[in-house]
Amino acid sequence: MKGPALLFLSLLSLGSVTGQVSYTIPEEMAKGSLVGTIAQDLGLDIKRLAAGKARIYSRESDEYIELSRDRGVLLVKERIDREALCRQTTPCALHFQIILENPMEFYSVTVQIADINDNAPSFEEGVIKFKISESAVIGAKFVLERAEDLDVGINDLQRYELKPTDNFALKLHNNADGNKNVEMVLQKPLDREKNEQISLVLTAVDGGEPQMSGTMRIVISVLDANDNAPVFNQPTYKALVTENSPVGTVVGSVSASDADQGTNGKITYSITNTFDDVRKVFKIDSENGEVSLIGSIDYEESRNFRINIRASDDGGLTDSCKLIVDVQDVNDNMPEINIMSKSNIISEDAQLNTVVTMINIEDKDTGGNGKVHCFISDNVPFILKTSTSNFYSLVTDSELDRETLAECNITVTCSDEGVPSLSSSVTLTLQISDVNDNAPVFERSSYEAYIVENNTPGLSIFTVRASDADWNQNARVSYILQDSSVNGVPVSSYVSVSADSGVIHAVRSFDYEQIKDFHFCVKAQDGGSPPLRSNVTVKVLIQDQNDNPPQVLYPVQTGGSLVAEMVPRSADVGYLVTKVVAVDVDSGQNAWLSYKLQKATDRALFEVGLQDGEIRTIRGVTDKDAVKQRLTVIVEDNGQPSRSATVIVNVAVADSFPEVLSEFTDYTQDKEYNDNLTFYLVLALAVVSFLFITCLMVIISVKIYRWRQSRVLYHSNLPVIPYYPPRYSDTLGTGTLPYVYNYEVCRTNDSRKSDCKFGTVGSQNVLIMDPSSTGTMQRMQSEKNILDEPDSPLEQKPPNNDWRFTQGPRPGPSGPHMPYGTHIRWTPKSGTRATGGPEVAMGTGPWPQPPTEAEQLQALMAAANAVGEATATLGPGTMGLSTRYSPQFTLQHVPDYRQNVYIPGSTATLTSNPQQQQATAQQAAQQALPPPQQQQQVQSEPPKAAQTPASKKKSTKKEKK
């Protein structure tokens, strides 16, 4: 059954909560039985038990009770036996604490164990024997062994029963400790002759439910008469013994007397305690009654002992007394320090009065020996505060600083008030975690770095270092170059800073003459969150290096004219001729200049001042001295290594200017000639080499181009060509052929884009000329190239039977066949010509009369000349034709006008002589002019092709012939 639960709750200033809950349960409950709903009784949320890692803290009772965090209840962990746990102590209770964290709290819990009647009364011995004289008087008392019942209260031993009761009756005596002494009183005289041995049964009965009992058999041997029994001087004796007394220490003594004589008066002492540890701790001398120690005494286990002593004579008569031994406490137990809850790490920014550790102190001694005082070591930022009796909390007392104290060892010492005082201590190690509260600090407030000019880019200049008192990531320092400018240029183009090491590198090569020093800021930033930073100024001083030679300011060295200093022949010793003036842009000793005369026409005549550069005479000038004096002066600086410059000083030793002029005229011209000769030679060689290579490549390209042209264009197998009257076509359709055929010849300098189109049958035989065209020929009606697209849907028509020539009569002006008309258009090479534009219809009228053979020859030569000029206009290349009227008329059938041409119907043979072609073309053009009335219909006449000088000469020769 569950007893009432009492809850006591009090809030403390430390932040920890204490309270007390009490439960009562019967012993022998099954494992897992409910003890109490601790969460409800304490007013806690079940989630708080899980979040706070609730647990039971107890030094000895944790094996009986367990805490279920999920349900918030206390359960029986192991079977509880009240008799084994508390023996005869009442009330019997379990004491423990429930500890919670985040924040730290604890609650005291008491579970009282109620007794059940699970133990029957029992006797130590099952049989007890007495020897009683038959002369024993009525009322004689015989002390019996007391029964023991481990239960308490109503379940304890209640009464005794003795059977049979013929000679003896049972008498009970209540003691101060609540126990009962059992005596057997003789009510009827014994008669040994009638009954030599009597057997009785003593029954002990408890008051539990159900009632339980135990029995002991009493065997009485009837002896002869012993009239007097032993008698103790006092029924109760008291003694005092100090705990931890050594073995053999006499505690006390008892004494009894017997009025009988002889053996009946000899008394023997014995201890009659049963079930307890008295016989293990004490012994009694059977003859003198001294009680001494045979074991150790611990006040914390037993504070007093009750020793039952019996005195008996040889006649069987006995008497009893009690020896009460009180144990005196000594300070033999040190305080025990128990850590209830502990934090190993605390942040350095923790607030004041933050609970770090909870401690429980226990001292088993009593009185002043059990009073404990605790304290901690000095010079730590913590204090120890007491919350309740024997409970302490270690809290923060001041601000923490990890940089000052990273690890804190706190020694807690507890001592009692005993004499001598006993103490115990425990050391708590507490790590203080870091917080980013320290900014990086540079070693110096400012830095100065030196670098020699003309350095290599990437050279390390200097190293800045900053330290951070924090730890780990918070102490990781990164270096950043702050944005600024130096003379309007970002500082990042001058230097760079390594983010990890702080090494400053030069980004460029410095020139002392341009910049002598500059400064910038470097920022150090740690890796904390948020990061802390600090700045430092770095000044870079550039040191001069002897990298500039001296520069001569006077005399000025010019390439086009000659400057000379005049010295009169009457000059005396020390005459100042001139002064060489030079400067050095370097600084310091690198700019210290010295002058020396390196070369001179007459060294005995002039000298140069070492420091001032003055050129003076060292002797008088004579008539034997040459007019032209050339001095080479070297100017050196004082650097390491030194640099120098030379200057040539021309001195004229003369009294008049004309004399000087005649001496120096040829000098200038020779000098200029010698200086430019080498340059011109090298330039001429380079130009000649370039022209030679260019000409060679052009010749090779032309040869290859002409070879390809001859392969494609001029291999014709057609022996004859028809006759085409120039600029005329038959519009009436008179002749043997029923239709007039029109052809369009489109030609370009690329054979793949040339074609010859067979026009539709009709009577519109018109010769169309584009007066603005001087380039290639293209198709007129279609922009699609037939040669480029062999699979074009425009298929070629089968050959016309009227077009094929027979072996008999050949077509001519007087033959049965009429000539065919052609359309010819000249277009530029680039792009597809436009369909619009000015066109001229020439010769649309009929022939006035049949042409003669001479006229036919002239017309044919004019057409050949036009084709030749078109070929010349196209330039070197390949000219192809594309035909649409007959598959037999291919590129190979195009006649080559540069070879001999056979004229049908005539015995004449045309050659490729340009002079003949030119003359014939001119005659044909004059004879083929239309009548005046037809010329009025012509809108515009195309311009004639311009003649070259060669063609003009050939034409003249032809006319002469």
Summary of the structure (lengths in Angstrom):
residues: 961
radius of gyration: 72.1
end to end distance: 158.4
largest distance: 208.8
contacts: 2897
relative contact order: 0.05
helix: 16%
strand: 35%
